């Protein structure tokens, strides 16, 4: 019976709900792997990565990589992957370089801009924010909508105060991105034997969103069930009759991101579309959540997959890349 190590970032009691969601993934993925006939071992890793050296002494068939942060910092999520690569241990999902680059939103935006991919303008220094337009202040290298709330979108003259407030509360690096008023889309990508495929594109339905605040998917919308933004940001997969060309463009841009960042296994690219129908890439998520209630799994279910099949395919890619191990069969 082949052994699969499920690797995640160790958590301390009292952590944020977005980080506890990692443990939900761990439990669900473990149950699926056991049902597929694998022996599992769960390993939580912190800043001390020497624990990974034990895997070199007793290598698993593969590591199912669910590390989203180390010591609460998403910017460090690529480090265990780099260690695994140095040890020659196969793992699921994106390589370390892709994890590092996509987590740093400014570095990712610079790269996209260099190759002509559309991404909103941004500024790292508040003095550079055009006072005539709206900006959304974001963490440079955190995910899960950390720091996004009703006050995240501000005019240029208020960017400095917002950035200072966020640094004082959360620490880390912050920047301002030009706010694109319009629609929001998530484009999931899943690799298969014949390459990467675009899964059904989800749109955030802002129809019932409070009119007194900018329409964004804020922290509460993701992590506070029952909150006003949680209730008013449903994900829909129905397409408007006039959206054919737009959705084809979104799919093509997402594939270009896949190639540009060297993604692997699965990923998600998030877009805003302005009032003139122009898409803008917000960010690339190389390590989207795989829990049963996550948007990525919802998209796969729309395509006829279920969570078990998705986990089996993602693991199968890692096993095939390693060579010599059997790929799991979702029907087993």
Number of C-alpha atoms within 10 A of each C-alpha: 8 12 17 22 21 24 22 24 26 20 19 11 6 8 10 13 12 17 20 15 15 21 18 16 20 21 13 16 23 22 14 17 22 13 13 17 14 18 16 20 14 15 15 16 20 18 14 10 11 12 13 17 13 9 15 14 9 8 17 18 23 22 27 26 21 24 24 27 25 22 15 18 15 21 21 22 23 22 19 25 26 16 16 19 14 10 15 12 18 24 29 25 26 22 20 19 16 22 27 24 21 23 26 20 22 21 15 22 22 15 17 19 14 10 10 9 19 17 20 16 16 20 18 16 13 22 12 14 24 15 15 9 12 21 26 23 27 23 23 18 22 22 21 18 18 17 22 20 17 16 12 21 24 22 16 20 18 15 27 18 12 22 23 13 13 20 15 10 10 12 11 14 15 25 23 28 21 21 22 22 14 17 18 23 24 26 24 26 27 19 19 15 9 6 9 18 14 21 22 22 25 23 21 19 17 19 11 13 18 12 9 7 12 18 24 26 20 20 19 20 21 17 17 15 11 11 12 14 25 18 14 19 21 17 18 15 15 10 12 8 6 8 11 10 10 14 18 11 14 24 21 13 19 25 18 15 23 21 11 15 21 16 26 24 23 26 25 25 24 20 25 24 18 15 11 7 13 14 26 21 22 21 22 28 20 26 24 20 21 23 20 17 12 14 18 28 23 24 24 21 17 15 13 10 14 16 21 20 18 20 22 19 23 22 25 23 22 23 21 15 14 15 12 9 14 11 16 21 13 19 8 7
